[in-house]
Amino acid sequence: MKNVISKIGIASIVLLVFVLGNSKSSYAHCEIPCGIYADSLRITMLLEDIETIEKSMNKVNELSSAEQVDYNQLVRWITNKEDHANKIQTITTQYFMFQRIKVSDDAKVKEKNAQLLAVLHEICVYAMKSKQTTDLQYVEKLKSAVHELSHLYFAAEEHHHH
């Protein structure tokens, strides 16, 4: 009986690890907090997602203007564009807004937080706009906002987890 229970317990743990490991939301950093942060990596990931959105927009425009539209590929590129915009929104909110910008009563910290939150909001909005359209102006606005975020976030050298 003891062996059956331990096998069931082990099987349950393996199943749980498998389900959590394959969850779409598992790529977001934890909220434990674990204390393991790779801030500059997240900036790199944002820029890579923007580059993918740009390529996807160009492919969508190219495929949709073809004489014979390949709808399968068109849908795949649209889905790719939206997936990467969602990743941008997740990193922006789940990682930066919820974990890295600390609530404080200090006036200077509040002022800097307001600036950071404003640029993070811009990133989320431009990511949303890039899902709604193939207008490359939103790619440029995303790039600019991420560069502004990086400048604001790392300017004071207070974030050493990079």
C-alpha positions as CSV (number, residue, x, y, z in Angstrom):
1,M,0.0,0.0,0.0
2,K,2.9,2.4,0.9
3,N,4.5,1.8,-2.5
4,V,1.2,2.5,-4.3
5,I,0.8,5.8,-2.4
6,S,4.3,6.9,-3.1
7,K,3.9,6.0,-6.8
8,I,0.7,8.0,-7.0
9,G,2.5,10.9,-5.2
10,I,5.4,10.8,-7.6
11,A,3.1,10.5,-10.6
12,S,1.1,13.5,-9.3
13,I,4.3,15.6,-8.9
14,V,5.5,14.6,-12.4
15,L,2.1,15.5,-13.9
16,L,2.1,18.9,-12.0
17,V,5.6,19.7,-13.3
18,F,4.6,18.8,-16.8
19,V,1.4,20.9,-16.7
20,L,3.1,23.9,-15.2
21,G,6.1,23.6,-17.5
22,N,3.9,23.6,-20.5
23,S,1.6,26.4,-19.4
24,K,1.6,29.4,-21.7
25,S,1.9,31.7,-18.7
26,S,5.0,29.9,-17.3
27,Y,7.4,32.0,-19.4
28,A,6.7,35.0,-17.2
29,H,9.1,35.5,-14.3
30,C,7.8,34.3,-10.9
31,E,6.1,36.5,-8.3
32,I,7.4,34.6,-5.2
33,P,9.7,36.9,-5.2
34,C,12.7,34.7,-5.9
35,G,15.2,37.6,-6.1
36,I,16.6,36.4,-9.4
37,Y,16.2,39.2,-12.0
38,A,17.7,39.7,-15.4
39,D,16.6,43.2,-16.1
40,S,18.8,43.8,-19.2
41,L,17.8,40.4,-20.6
42,R,14.1,41.6,-20.4
43,I,15.0,44.7,-22.4
44,T,16.7,42.4,-25.0
45,M,13.7,40.2,-25.1
46,L,11.4,43.2,-25.7
47,L,13.6,44.4,-28.6
48,E,13.7,40.9,-30.1
49,D,9.9,40.7,-29.9
50,I,9.6,44.1,-31.6
51,E,11.9,42.9,-34.4
52,T,9.7,39.9,-34.8
53,I,6.6,42.0,-35.0
54,E,8.2,44.2,-37.7
55,K,9.1,41.2,-39.8
56,S,5.6,39.8,-39.3
57,M,4.0,43.0,-40.4
58,N,6.1,43.1,-43.5
59,K,5.2,39.5,-44.3
60,V,1.5,40.2,-43.7
61,N,1.6,43.1,-46.1
62,E,3.6,41.1,-48.7
63,L,1.3,38.1,-48.5
64,S,-1.9,40.0,-48.5
65,S,-1.0,41.9,-51.6
66,A,0.0,38.8,-53.6
67,E,-2.0,37.9,-56.6
68,Q,-2.9,34.6,-55.0
69,V,-3.1,35.0,-51.3
70,D,-1.7,32.1,-49.2
71,Y,-4.1,32.4,-46.3
72,N,-2.4,29.7,-44.3
73,Q,0.9,31.7,-44.2
74,L,-1.0,35.0,-43.8
75,V,-2.8,33.7,-40.7
76,R,0.5,32.2,-39.3
77,W,2.3,35.6,-39.6
78,I,-0.7,37.5,-38.1
79,T,-0.7,35.0,-35.2
80,N,3.1,35.4,-34.8
81,K,2.7,39.2,-34.7
82,E,0.0,39.0,-32.0
83,D,1.9,36.4,-29.9
84,H,5.0,38.6,-29.7
85,A,2.9,41.7,-28.9
86,N,1.4,39.7,-26.1
87,K,4.9,38.8,-24.9
88,I,5.8,42.4,-24.8
89,Q,2.7,43.2,-22.7
90,T,3.5,40.4,-20.3
91,I,7.1,41.4,-19.7
92,T,6.0,45.0,-19.3
93,T,3.3,44.3,-16.8
94,Q,4.2,41.0,-15.0
95,Y,7.9,41.7,-14.8
96,F,8.5,45.4,-14.7
97,M,5.3,46.9,-13.3
98,F,4.5,44.2,-10.8
99,Q,7.9,43.1,-9.7
100,R,10.6,45.7,-10.4
101,I,8.9,49.0,-9.7
102,K,8.6,49.2,-6.0
103,V,5.8,51.0,-4.2
104,S,7.3,53.8,-2.0
105,D,6.4,56.8,0.0
106,D,9.6,58.6,-1.0
107,A,8.8,61.6,-3.2
108,K,11.8,61.0,-5.5
109,V,11.0,57.3,-5.9
110,K,7.3,58.2,-6.7
111,E,8.4,60.7,-9.3
112,K,10.7,58.2,-11.0
113,N,8.0,55.5,-10.8
114,A,5.5,57.8,-12.5
115,Q,7.9,58.2,-15.4
116,L,8.5,54.5,-15.6
117,L,4.8,53.7,-15.4
118,A,4.1,56.2,-18.2
119,V,6.6,54.6,-20.5
120,L,5.5,51.1,-19.6
121,H,1.9,52.1,-20.4
122,E,3.1,53.4,-23.8
123,I,4.8,50.1,-24.5
124,C,1.6,48.2,-23.7
125,V,-0.5,50.5,-25.9
126,Y,1.9,50.4,-28.8
127,A,2.0,46.6,-28.5
128,M,-1.8,46.6,-28.6
129,K,-1.8,48.8,-31.7
130,S,0.7,46.5,-33.4
131,K,-1.8,43.7,-33.0
132,Q,-4.6,45.8,-34.5
133,T,-2.7,46.9,-37.6
134,T,0.4,46.5,-39.8
135,D,1.4,50.1,-39.5
136,L,5.1,50.2,-39.0
137,Q,4.9,53.5,-37.1
138,Y,4.0,51.4,-34.0
139,V,7.1,49.3,-34.4
140,E,9.1,52.6,-34.3
141,K,7.1,53.8,-31.3
142,L,7.8,50.5,-29.5
143,K,11.5,50.7,-30.2
144,S,11.6,54.3,-28.9
145,A,9.6,53.5,-25.8
146,V,11.8,50.5,-24.9
147,H,14.9,52.6,-25.4
148,E,13.4,55.3,-23.1
149,L,12.5,52.6,-20.5
150,S,16.1,51.3,-20.6
151,H,17.5,54.8,-20.2
152,L,15.1,55.6,-17.3
153,Y,15.4,52.2,-15.6
154,F,19.2,51.9,-15.7
155,A,20.1,55.6,-15.4
156,A,20.6,55.7,-11.7
157,E,22.5,52.4,-11.5
158,E,20.2,51.3,-8.8
159,H,19.3,48.1,-10.6
160,H,22.2,45.8,-10.3
161,H,20.4,42.6,-11.5
162,H,21.6,42.8,-15.1
